[in-house]
């Protein structure tokens, strides 16, 4: 069989931990790590969603995806390692019940914190989710009085959320606002036992590797969000049936919650190279007209018009006539901050 996996993916790490606990040999399951953005064509038919991990059978004509499904399957394979769902139907039922209730709640709350990293609008929600997750875990560990949820060793309950727990702790190395259980807590002892477990130590990525990956992923997400914001550029036409003046335009701009800090005059045939701003920007036209060029969008503003441009949105400003343009500038911080992109 072939396991199509992806490095630094928590869902794939679940299966990796399960394989190591069950002591599944490479002759039984061969692990394949495609290059970033590549998905082997032979399994597209099996898994059209193109998600990781995916397990491909020996004939390469059948298989399935989803980490929990794969974990249950490898628990049926012949191996020298112990079962991760238990040795009989009753034990398996108890583990599955725990997964569907308490453990799923813990994982959801930790995952919420992990996936919210880098989004300042969700920081409070993320911190609260983490606190709730550790409170639930602390209570379960207190009730069971064992090193792991599976007793003296890891089982499917532990495997379910450990990859997200490790990513959360890696995230805490970057942003200290996220809470970490105290050294005297059972959660802290649990983490220490987990990272020193033979199925994890030396095989899963280190905290430093995961922290670096989180930073790269967050920067990629930031750039993606920046590009998506292009469709959110807003143009507000002058709503009144009287001519715009400096004071009236400035007053209209301030209604949007921006700080207006500059009245600018630009000459005819003006051409400003591609640039972006670190903060949301607002421009208001007093006289003349000029044009903002985005990748797939062109907006011309005339007296009284107001344009709002989200932060990090790359654009050019070009006046396509000989007449000067006068307009106000402003942003959410009240100070100019620009990044040049040349002729991009």
N, C-alpha and C positions, 0 to 999 in steps of 0.2 A: 504493500500500500504506500501511497505518497501523501504526505501532509503538506499542503500549500500554505505557508505561513508568512508572517511579516514581523520583522524585528521591532521591538519597542511597542508592540500592540498588546494591550492588556488582555484581549480576548484570546490571542494566540498564546500568551504567557500562561493562561489557565491550562491550556492543553499541554504545554511544555512541562508544567509542574506535575500534571496528572501522569504523563508518560514516564517521568523520572520516578515518581512514587511507585508506579506499577512495574517499573523496570522493564519497559518495552524496548526491545532491541532495535537497532537500525535496520536489521534484516526484516523485521516485522513492519516497521513504519519508517520510510525514508523521508526526511524533512527537506523541503525545497523552499528557498527564499528568493522569489523573483525580484528583479530590479524594481526600484521605485516607479510606480505608474504602469508596470507591466503585469498582466494577468494571463497565465498560460491558456492558449486557445483550446486545448483539449478538454478543459473543464468548464468552459463557458456554457455549454449545454446543460451541465449538471447544476451549476450555480449562476444563473443569469444576473443575479444581483452583484456578482463579482466581489464578494466579501471574504475576509480572512477571519479564521482559518477555514479551509475546505479539505476534506479527506477524500482521496481518490482511491477506489478499489484497485485490486491487482490487474484486472482486465482494462482499466482506464475507461470503462464505459458507464460506470455507475459510481455513486458516492453521495456525499451530503456535506452541508456546512453547519454553522452554529456551534460555538464552543461547548455548550452544555450537552448538546446531542452527541458530539464527538467524545466527550468525557464519559458519557454513559456507555457508549460503544466500546471504548478501549477498556472499560472495566470488565467487559465480557471476554476479552482476549486471554489466551493462556500465557501466563508469565509467572515469575517467581515473586513479584512484588505483591503487597497486600492490596485488597480492594479499597477503593476510595468512597464507595457508596455503602459499604458494609458487606458482611459475609452471607446474609440471608435476606429474604423478602421483607421481614419485619424491620431490620436495621435500615434497609434501603428506603422503606416507606417513611421512617422517622426522619432520615436525612432530607428526603424530598419535601416533607412537610415543613421542616425548618427552613429550607431554601425558599419555599414559597411564601413564608411569613417573615420571620425576623431577619434572616440573612439578606434577603432581597431588599428589605428596607434599609439596612446598613449600607449595602452596596450602592443603592440609589442615591443616598445622601452624600456618600463619599464621592461618587461619580459627579454629582451636581457641583461639588466644590472644585473637582479637577477640571471639568469642562467649562467652568466659569472663570478660570484663571485668565487674567489679562483684561477682563471686562469690568471696568470700575463701576458700571451701573449695577452689577450683580454681586459686588464684593460682600455686602451685608448678608445677602441670601446665602452665599457660599460659606461664609464663616458660621452662620447659624446651622446650616446643614451639617457641617463638619462636627460641631458641638453635639448635635442630636445623634449623629452616627456613633461617636465615641461613648456617649451616655448609654445607648442601646448595647453596644459591645461590652462595656464595663459590666452591665447588669447580667448579661449572658455568661460572661466569664466568671462572675461571682457565683452564679447559680451552679455552674458545672464544676468549678474548682479544679480545672484541668489546665495544662499548658496550652492546649489547642482546642478548638471546637470539636475536633475529632478525638479528643482524649489525649493520649500520650503522643499522638502523631497527627499529621494533617489528614483531613478527609475532604470530601467534595464541598462541604460548607466553608472551610478555610480557603480552598482553591478558588471559590466563587468570587471572593472580594479581595484577596491578597494582592493581585496585580494593581488594583486601584488604590489600595492602602499604601503600597510602596510608592506609587506615583504621587500620592498626596504628600507623603513625607518628603519626597524630592522637591515638590513644589514649595514646601515650607522653607527649604534652604534658600529659595529665591525671594519669597515674600513672607516676612516674619509676622505679618498680621494674622496669618492663619494659625489657629490654635493647635498645640501639641499636648497630649496628655502628660500629666506630671510624672516624674520618675517613680513615684510611689504607687502609681495606678497599675491595675492589671492590664490595661491597654498597652502601657509602655513595656511591661514584661512580655506581653504577647508579641509585640513587634520585635523585641530583642530575640525571642525564641524563633520567630519566623525567619529573620534575615540570617540566622546561623543554622537553619535547617539544611540538611545535606541535599535536599531537592532544589534548594534556592541559592545557597551560598556558592558563588563562583560560576553560576550558570545563568541567572537572570542579570540584567544590566545593573550596574552600581547606581547609587543615588546620584553621583556626579554625572554619569552618562544619561540618566533619565532627566536630570535638571537641564542639561544641555539640549536634549531633545525637546523638552517642554518649551524652552526659550525659542528654539528654531521654529517649532510649530506655532507658537504664539505670534511670532513675527510674520510668518506666512499667512496666518489668519487675519492679522492686522492689515496686511496688504490686500488680501482678498476683500475684506470689509471696506477698505478704502475704494477699491474698484467698484464694488456694489453701490457705494454712495453716489456714484456718478448719476444714477437714475433719480437720485433724490435732490438734485439741484433744483431749486425752486425759483420761479419768476413770478413776481407780483406786479400786475399792471396798476398804474395810477388810477385809484378808484373814484376820484372826484371830477366834477364838471367845472373846474377852474384850474388855471395854470399852476404848475409846481414852482415853488420858490425854495431857496436854501433852507429856511427855517421849517417850512412845511415838510420837505423831504426828510430832513434830519429827525423831525418829530415822528414821522411814520416809521423810520428805521428803528428808533428806540422802542417802539411798541413791540418789536420782536425780541426784546431783551438783550440787544447788543449794545456795546459801547462804541459810539461813533467818535473817531479821533482825528480824522484828517479830511480836509476838502482839497481835492486834487484836480489840477488842470493838465490835460494831456493834449499834445498837438495833433493836427491832422496827419493822417497816414502813420499814426503811431503803431508800433509792432513790438509787443512784449513777449519774449521767449517763454517757453513752457516753465511753469513753476507751480508750487503748491504752498499751502499755509498750514501751520501746526494747529491752528484753531479754526472753528467754523467762521467763515468770512461773510460780510454783508456789504453790498455796494448799492448806492442810490444815485440815480442820474438827476442832475439839475438842469443841464442844457447840453445840446448836442447828442450824439449817439455813438456808441462803441459796441464791439462784438466780442463775446466770450466763446472761445473755441475749446470744446472738450473732445474726447476721442470720437464719440458718435453723436455729438450734440453741439449745435451752434445756437447761441442766444444773443440777440441784439437788444440793448436797452436804450430807451429814449426818455426824455424828461418825465420825472415822476416814477419811473419804473424802479423796482427793487429786486435784486437778485441775491439769493442766499446760497453759498457754496460750502459744502461740508469740508471738514479738515482733511488734508492729505489728497484732495482731489486735484489732479494735474490739469492745468488749463493755460491757454494763451489769451492775450487781450490784443485785439487788432481794431484800429479805426480805419474803415474802408472809404474814407472821404477826406477832403481837405479841411474840414471844419474842426475846431478844437472841441474837446469834451470836458465838461466839468461835473464832478460827482464826489459824493462822500464815500469814505472807506470806514470800516469798523469790524470788530470781531468780538468774541465772547470774553476775551481777556483784556481788551483795551490797549494792546500794544502789538506792534508789527512783528511777525515771525514768519520768514519765508524760506523755502527750500528751492534752489534752482535746479531745473532739469534740462537746461540747454535747449537744443532743437528737437527734443524728443517729440 
